[in-house]
Amino acid sequence: MKTTPLIAVFLIILGVMIFAYKGVTYTTRDKTMDFGPFQVSTEQKHTIPFAPIAGITVLIGGAVLLILSFKSK
């Protein structure tokens, strides 16, 4: 089996996932106060957004690659 159609399908799936998730969220924990046996910490959520143009580019690139792989046969 040729690898070009597999890469194209992977790119299409990746483009759809970028549209579905819109970004990656992670949580960090910071120690704000340490007083003997007592500790106070805070949690902060951070989000790394995905640009919609990245999803469009990956999706169109996968579709073009898939079409070109079938035309070359």
Secondary structure, 3 states (H helix, E strand, C coil): CCHHHHHHHHHHHHHHHHHHHCEEEEEEEEEEEEECCEEEEEEEEEEEECCHHHHHHHHHHHHHHHHHHHHCC
